[in-house]
Amino acid sequence: MKKTKVLITKYRNFLMYTLFGTLASLVNILAYWLLGHAFGWPYLLANSLAWFISVLFSFFVNKSWVFKSAYSTWTEFLAEFISFMLSRILSFFVDNFLMFVGISLLQVASIGVKIIDQVLVGLLNYLTSVLVFNRRTRRLKDTYQRAKARWVKYRQHK
């Protein structure tokens, strides 16, 4: 039981991100289906708007529940929001590229492509989210790198 608790604590962010990332993917797939199939929008337009809706959803759940990122000013909030949106620009292009290849070139059913696409884009999004929300982690890594460099320099002068 203790090992399970340790593992859950150690991988909390990844587990929470997986849960909310799955929900964001479902939001994306549902929005895509509604826009593309129910309303008849062209698939790349439907996919682009579905991406935007799911990214907004992701920002707020990741900020609040996954990474528990706090801010004290609107400037900090806007900086984090802009950083998050910019980090997701790559996933926008990957998402649309995968949809184009799957639907237009390979002639696979769009919902099937969308589901595969969301798994791949979800992994990419996790990596970018960690960079955006884990300022403390970045600071610790920077501190470690500086300390390591000082230690090496110290050892060289000995």
C-alpha positions, 0 to 999 in steps of 0.5 A: 500500500505504501509503494502505491501511495509513493508512486501516486505521489511521485507521478501525481502531475502525470496521472492528473494530466492524463485524466484531464488530458483525456477529458480535453481530448474528449472535448476536442473529439466531441467539438470536432464531431459536432462541427464537422459532422452535425454542422457540416463544416470542412474538416480542417476548419472544424478541427481548428475550432475544436483545437481552440475549444479544447486548448481553452479547456486544457489551460484552465484545468491544467492551471487549477488542478494539475499543476496548481499554478497560482498567480498574484497579478493579472500580468502573471496570469496573462503571461502564463496564458500567452505562454500556454497558447504559444506552446500549443501552437506546435500541437495545432500544426501537428493536429491539422497535419495528422488530420490532413494526412489521415483523411485526405491522403490515406482516406481514413475515416475522420473520427478514427484519425481524430482519435489517433491524432488526439493520443499523439497530440496529447503526449506532445501537449503534456511535454509543453504543459510541464514547461509552462506551468512548472516554473518551480521545476525550471528554477530548481533545474537552473539552480542545480545546473549553476551549482554543478558548474560551480562545483566543476569550476571549484574542482578544476582549481583545486 
